[in-house]
Amino acid sequence: LDRGAFLSRLSFFRVAHSSSSSSTGWLIKYDAVGLRYGTFNLINPLSRIPLHLRPRKSFNLSRFKVSEIQQAYMVENRSVEKETVGFRRLVLNGDQQIIGVGCDWKLRYWNGEMWTRVKDQVAQFCDVIVDSKGLTYGPLLDEDITIRCLNVRSLVECCEEFYIVDRIFKNSGTVRSFYGTSDPNKISAIYDDVGISRRGLSERRFCPKTFGFKVYKVDEESLKWVEVKSLGDNAIVIATDTCF
């Protein structure tokens, strides 16, 4: 990608004992590219921070059933060894094209040479996903979902249904709409065909603590978003680089 940036991919896997008939297992996240060089780097499932095991342990994967369930993408910058967080979400669509929602709520795609904005975009998006059929969806930033929704939403497909996951913050009455970072090792800018989009300094320094989550889905009769009280035996994973 431009200016020393590259697309970093991590993968989520389900791991279960090969001799077990149980449906239970473990969720792990690791850098699959490292396997080419004989390494197996476990990553924190909710972030992209490597897990440093002490003492170092070895894993014999032949004893387990390992199946990939999700891929996660992030733009990183090789020249300065920093993560470029100008994007709120990056996905790979059915045509193997990279699509992302920027820190300015605008959609962009990679045209092979640079990031390109969607022409004549009026609506703003807070997330973007590619469903199991290869179709791309994104919730609008100003979509009326809940009274207290703070625009920090994630769109998730689960069992062929769409859900909105809304983050709840501690002292939420003082929380502003944000998706920032105070980490000095991250770059909050996007270089595209129009120019440079930077995240505001006040927004980057604003990092409230997450207190919980609320989940919503569309009611088929009223065609309105309603709160989901239980997911049953299902679970939703909300990571910094993907949701599923």
C-alpha positions as CSV (number, residue, x, y, z in Angstrom):
1,L,0.0,0.0,0.0
2,D,1.0,3.7,-0.2
3,R,3.6,5.4,2.0
4,G,5.1,2.2,3.4
5,A,1.8,0.8,4.5
6,F,0.7,-2.8,4.0
7,L,-2.3,-5.0,4.8
8,S,-1.9,-7.2,7.8
9,R,-4.0,-10.3,8.2
10,L,-4.7,-12.3,11.3
11,S,-6.9,-15.4,11.6
12,F,-9.3,-16.8,14.2
13,F,-9.4,-20.6,14.5
14,R,-11.5,-23.1,16.4
15,V,-9.4,-25.7,18.1
16,A,-10.8,-29.0,19.5
17,H,-9.3,-32.4,20.5
18,S,-9.3,-34.7,17.4
19,S,-10.5,-37.6,19.6
20,S,-13.4,-35.7,21.1
21,S,-17.0,-35.7,19.7
22,S,-18.0,-32.7,21.9
23,S,-18.9,-29.4,20.2
24,T,-16.7,-27.5,22.7
25,G,-13.3,-26.1,21.8
26,W,-11.0,-23.1,22.1
27,L,-10.9,-19.9,20.2
28,I,-7.4,-18.8,19.2
29,K,-6.0,-16.0,17.1
30,Y,-2.7,-16.2,15.4
31,D,-0.5,-14.9,12.6
32,A,-1.0,-17.6,9.9
33,V,1.8,-16.2,7.8
34,G,4.3,-17.1,10.5
35,L,3.7,-20.8,9.9
36,R,5.7,-20.5,6.7
37,Y,8.7,-19.9,8.8
38,G,8.0,-22.5,11.4
39,T,6.6,-20.2,14.0
40,F,3.2,-20.1,15.8
41,N,2.5,-16.7,17.2
42,L,-0.6,-16.5,19.4
43,I,-2.4,-13.2,19.5
44,N,-4.8,-11.7,22.1
45,P,-8.2,-12.6,20.5
46,L,-9.7,-9.2,21.4
47,S,-6.8,-7.1,20.1
48,R,-3.6,-7.6,17.9
49,I,-1.2,-7.8,20.8
50,P,1.0,-10.9,20.8
51,L,0.8,-13.3,23.8
52,H,4.2,-13.9,25.2
53,L,4.2,-17.3,26.9
54,R,6.7,-17.9,29.6
55,P,8.2,-20.4,29.5
56,R,7.9,-20.9,25.8
57,K,5.7,-23.9,25.0
58,S,5.4,-26.1,21.9
59,F,2.1,-27.3,20.4
60,N,1.5,-30.5,18.4
61,L,-1.4,-29.5,16.1
62,S,-1.7,-33.1,14.9
63,R,-3.6,-33.9,18.1
64,F,-6.3,-31.2,17.4
65,K,-8.9,-30.4,14.8
66,V,-8.2,-26.8,13.6
67,S,-10.6,-24.9,11.5
68,E,-10.4,-21.2,10.4
69,I,-13.6,-19.3,11.2
70,Q,-12.7,-15.6,10.6
71,Q,-10.0,-13.3,9.1
72,A,-9.2,-9.9,10.4
73,Y,-7.4,-7.1,8.6
74,M,-5.6,-3.9,9.6
75,V,-3.4,-1.5,7.7
76,E,0.1,-1.2,9.2
77,N,3.0,1.0,8.3
78,R,6.3,-0.7,7.6
79,S,8.4,2.4,7.4
80,V,7.7,3.7,10.9
81,E,6.7,0.4,12.5
82,K,3.4,1.8,13.5
83,E,-0.2,0.7,13.1
84,T,-2.3,3.0,10.9
85,V,-5.6,3.4,12.7
86,G,-7.2,5.8,10.3
87,F,-9.6,3.0,9.5
88,R,-12.4,1.9,11.8
89,R,-12.9,-1.3,9.9
90,L,-11.3,-3.1,6.9
91,V,-12.9,-6.0,5.1
92,L,-12.2,-8.1,2.0
93,N,-15.3,-8.4,-0.2
94,G,-16.3,-11.2,-2.6
95,D,-14.2,-9.7,-5.4
96,Q,-11.1,-9.7,-3.3
97,Q,-11.2,-5.9,-3.0
98,I,-10.3,-4.1,0.2
99,I,-13.0,-1.9,1.5
100,G,-12.8,0.2,4.7
101,V,-14.6,2.8,6.8
102,G,-12.3,5.7,7.7
103,C,-12.0,7.7,10.8
104,D,-14.1,10.3,9.0
105,W,-17.0,7.8,8.5
106,K,-16.3,7.6,4.7
107,L,-16.0,4.5,2.7
108,R,-12.8,3.8,0.7
109,Y,-11.6,1.0,-1.4
110,W,-8.1,0.1,-2.6
111,N,-7.8,0.6,-6.4
112,G,-4.4,-1.1,-6.7
113,E,-2.4,2.2,-6.3
114,M,-4.1,4.3,-3.6
115,W,-7.2,4.5,-1.3
116,T,-10.1,5.9,-3.3
117,R,-13.3,7.4,-1.8
118,V,-16.7,6.3,-3.0
119,K,-17.9,8.9,-5.5
120,D,-20.7,11.2,-4.3
121,Q,-21.0,9.5,-0.9
122,V,-23.6,11.4,1.2
123,A,-24.3,8.9,4.0
124,Q,-21.8,8.2,6.7
125,F,-21.1,4.6,8.0
126,C,-20.0,3.4,11.4
127,D,-19.0,-0.2,10.3
128,V,-18.8,-2.5,7.2
129,I,-19.0,-6.3,6.9
130,V,-19.1,-8.9,4.2
131,D,-21.8,-11.5,4.8
132,S,-21.6,-15.3,4.2
133,K,-22.9,-14.7,0.6
134,G,-20.2,-12.2,-0.2
135,L,-22.4,-9.2,0.0
136,T,-21.2,-6.0,1.7
137,Y,-23.3,-4.2,4.3
138,G,-22.8,-1.2,6.6
139,P,-25.0,0.6,9.2
140,L,-25.5,4.3,8.7
141,L,-24.0,6.6,11.3
142,D,-27.2,8.5,11.9
143,E,-29.5,5.4,11.8
144,D,-32.0,5.6,14.6
145,I,-31.3,2.4,16.5
146,T,-31.5,3.4,20.2
147,I,-31.9,6.6,22.2
148,R,-28.6,6.1,23.9
149,C,-26.6,4.6,21.0
150,L,-23.2,6.4,21.0
151,N,-22.2,5.7,17.3
152,V,-19.7,3.2,18.5
153,R,-21.5,0.3,16.9
154,S,-20.5,-3.0,15.3
155,L,-22.5,-4.8,12.7
156,V,-22.3,-8.6,13.1
157,E,-23.8,-11.5,11.1
158,C,-24.8,-14.5,13.3
159,C,-26.8,-17.5,12.0
160,E,-27.7,-15.6,8.8
161,E,-29.1,-12.7,10.8
162,F,-27.7,-9.2,11.3
163,Y,-27.1,-7.7,14.8
164,I,-25.9,-4.3,16.0
165,V,-23.7,-4.4,19.0
166,D,-23.6,-1.1,20.9
167,R,-20.8,-0.4,23.5
168,I,-21.8,0.9,26.9
169,F,-19.3,3.1,28.7
170,K,-18.7,3.9,32.3
171,N,-20.2,7.3,33.0
172,S,-21.9,7.2,29.7
173,G,-23.7,10.5,30.3
174,T,-20.5,12.3,29.5
175,V,-19.4,10.2,26.6
176,R,-19.1,11.7,23.2
177,S,-19.3,9.9,19.9
178,F,-15.8,8.6,19.3
179,Y,-13.6,5.9,18.1
180,G,-10.2,7.2,19.1
181,T,-6.9,6.1,20.5
182,S,-4.3,7.7,22.8
183,D,-1.6,5.3,21.8
184,P,1.4,7.4,20.4
185,N,2.6,4.4,18.5
186,K,-0.4,4.6,16.1
187,I,-1.0,6.9,13.2
188,S,-4.4,8.5,12.8
189,A,-4.4,9.5,9.1
190,I,-5.5,8.2,5.7
191,Y,-3.8,9.2,2.4
192,D,-6.3,8.9,-0.4
193,D,-7.2,10.3,-3.9
194,V,-8.6,13.4,-2.3
195,G,-5.9,14.2,0.2
196,I,-5.1,13.5,3.9
197,S,-7.8,12.8,6.5
198,R,-6.6,13.1,10.1
199,R,-8.4,12.3,13.3
200,G,-8.9,15.3,15.7
201,L,-6.4,15.4,18.6
202,S,-9.2,15.7,21.2
203,E,-10.9,12.6,19.7
204,R,-7.6,10.6,19.8
205,R,-7.1,11.4,23.5
206,F,-10.6,10.4,24.5
207,C,-10.5,6.8,25.7
208,P,-13.4,5.9,28.0
209,K,-13.7,2.5,29.6
210,T,-16.2,-0.1,28.2
211,F,-18.7,-1.2,30.8
212,G,-20.8,-3.6,28.7
213,F,-22.6,-4.2,25.5
214,K,-26.2,-4.2,24.2
215,V,-27.3,-6.2,21.2
216,Y,-30.1,-5.3,18.7
217,K,-31.7,-6.9,15.7
218,V,-34.5,-5.9,13.3
219,D,-38.0,-7.0,14.4
220,E,-39.7,-8.4,11.3
221,E,-43.1,-7.1,12.1
222,S,-42.3,-3.5,13.2
223,L,-39.2,-3.2,11.0
224,K,-37.4,-1.5,13.9
225,W,-34.3,-2.3,15.9
226,V,-35.2,-4.1,19.2
227,E,-32.9,-5.2,22.0
228,V,-32.0,-8.9,22.1
229,K,-32.2,-10.3,25.6
230,S,-30.4,-13.6,24.9
231,L,-28.3,-15.1,22.1
232,G,-29.1,-18.6,23.3
233,D,-26.1,-20.9,22.6
234,N,-24.5,-18.4,20.3
235,A,-21.7,-15.9,21.1
236,I,-20.5,-12.7,19.4
237,V,-16.8,-11.8,19.4
238,I,-16.0,-8.0,19.4
239,A,-12.3,-7.5,18.6
240,T,-10.5,-4.3,17.6
241,D,-10.1,-5.5,14.0
242,T,-13.2,-7.6,13.3
243,C,-16.5,-8.8,14.7
244,F,-18.3,-12.1,14.1
